[in-house]
Amino acid sequence: MTELAAEKTTEKSAANPVSAVPGRVPPDARVPKPLQAIGFAVARRWVVKQIARRQGDVFKLKLPIFGPTVMIADAQLAKQLFTANTDDVGNIQPNLSRILGSGSVFALDGTDHRRRRKLLTPPFHGKSIKNYERIFEEETLREMANWPQGQEFETLEPMMRITLNVILRAVFGADGEQLDELR
């Protein structure tokens, strides 16, 4: 990952560029740890944008629960990371395992990661997603039937319900009572 990140530095980060040496971690954000945590929890995008403006597109935050976390503020660098070969990138510190468990695809490396990921990917291939259009539409219409008319409302929970129901139906094949039980 650091090799990918090293290819792009901004003028402000030129004084402290990310090394192209594999295994080198980007510099810490020059913000006190408590402010990093509060800022990330309250205004994540704004905080990342401000730090990136001062330090460059790749830096490290120290976040509660997650621990040291490398942030990539440039979309092209993020795309490079997520399309790179996992053997080239590696999972230096699988901090998501603290939340999702040590067997999570996000926490595994190498062969174990590829094996687990291969089990999860078929439902998310292009053709499979195309087949789920009807389910997306049904769940969206079902949720929209409960939305208040002519007034603003919070959308996070309704969107989370739509997402959960689509996943339960499309990936796990749940329906009827089974769907109600899993919710």
N, C-alpha and C positions, 0 to 999 in steps of 0.2 A: 504494500500500500504506500509506503513512504516513497518508493521509486516513482509511483504514479503522481503522488502529491508534489514531488520535487520538480516535476516538469513545469509547474505553473507557480510563479510567485509574483506578488504585486510589488510596486515600488516600495511600499511601506514594509513589506516582509523581506525585501532584498537584504536588509541588514541582518536578518535572522532567518535565512531560508531553511527549508526542510531539507535535510541531507538526503542524498540519493543512496546512502548506505543502507542496505536491507536491515530491518530490525530497529532502526533509529526512530524514536518517538518524537513527534513535533513538540515545540516549546509549549510550556504552560501559558495559559492566558494570564496576562498581568493584571488580574483582578483578584481581590481577596476572596478566599474560598466561600465564606458565608454569602457574599454578594453574588458569586457565581450560582450558588444553589437557589437563592431567592429569585434572582433574575431569570434563571432557566425555567423555574416553576411558573413564574408570573408572566413573563414576556419573552419566551424562548426565541422567536424569530428576530425580534429587535436586538436582544442581547448578542446573538450570534452575528448579526449584521454589524453591530458596533465593534465587537472584538475583531472581526475579520477586516474591517476598515483599518484598524490600527496595526494588526499583526499579520495579516495575510489570510488566505483562504483555508489554511490548515493549522489547527492549534488544538491544545488539550485543555479540557475542563476537568475539575475534580468534583463530581456530583455525588450527593448522598445516594445510597443503594448501589448505583452503578460504578462508583469509584472513578479512576482516571478514564476519561472518555475522549477519544479523538473526534474532533468536529471538522467537517468538510463543508465550507460555505459556498462552494462553487458547484453548480449543477453538472458541468462537464466532468469535473473531477469525481463527483459522486457516481456519475454514470460509468466512468472508467473503473471505479472500485467495484461496483455491482456487476459489471460484465467481465471482470478479470477472472482468470483461472484461480480457483481457491488455493491451489498449491503455491501460487506466486504471492498471494495476499496473506494467507494465514490468519489465525485467530489469536493474536498475541495474548490478550487477556479476555477470556470469554465472560465478560461481566454480565451479560444477559442470563447466564446460568444461575445467577443469584436469585433471579425472579422466575425464570422459566424452567429451571432444573438443569442438572448437568448432562442429561440425555437429549436436551433440546437441540434441534438442528442449528440454532444460533450459537450454541456453546461447543459444538464439535468441530474437529479439524480433520483434514486429510480424508482418508478412506471412510472413516466413520461418518463424516459430514456428507460425503457424496452418497453413501448408501442410504442414509436417512432422508436426504433431500430427494433422491430418486423415488422414494416411496410417496413423497408428498406432491411431487410436481404434476403427475398426469391430470388431476382435476383442474389444473390451472393452465394447461396448454391452450393455444388459440382456438382449436376446434371445440374443445370442451366448454370453454367460456361462451362460445357462440351458442352452444346448446342450452346454456343457462339463461339466455335472454328472457324466456317466458317466466322463469322463476323470479328474476330481478323485477320484471314488470309486475307480476302478481303481488310480490311482497311490498313493492313501492305503493301500488294502488291500495293495498290493504292498510298500510300505515297512513296514507294520505286521507283516508276516509275519517280518521280521527283528528285531523288537524283543524284548529280553529279558523273560521273564515273571517277575512277582513281585519286581522290583527297579527302583530308580530308574536313570535314564540321561539323558544330555544329549539334548535334543531339537532343538537348533539345526540340526545337520547333516542329520538326517532331514527336517526341515521344508524346508530349502533344497533337498534332492533332490526332494521332492514338488513344490515350486514350479517348479524348473527343468524337470522332466519334463512337468508340465502345460503350461508355456509352450511347450516344444519341440513337444509334440504338438498342442496346441490352436491356437497362433498360427502355427507354422511347418509343421504337418502332418507332422512327422517321426514315423516308426515303425520298428520292427525294427532292422535294421543302421544305418539312417540315424540313428535315435535314439541308438544306442550310440556312433556316431562323433561326434555333436555333444556328447555328455556329456563 
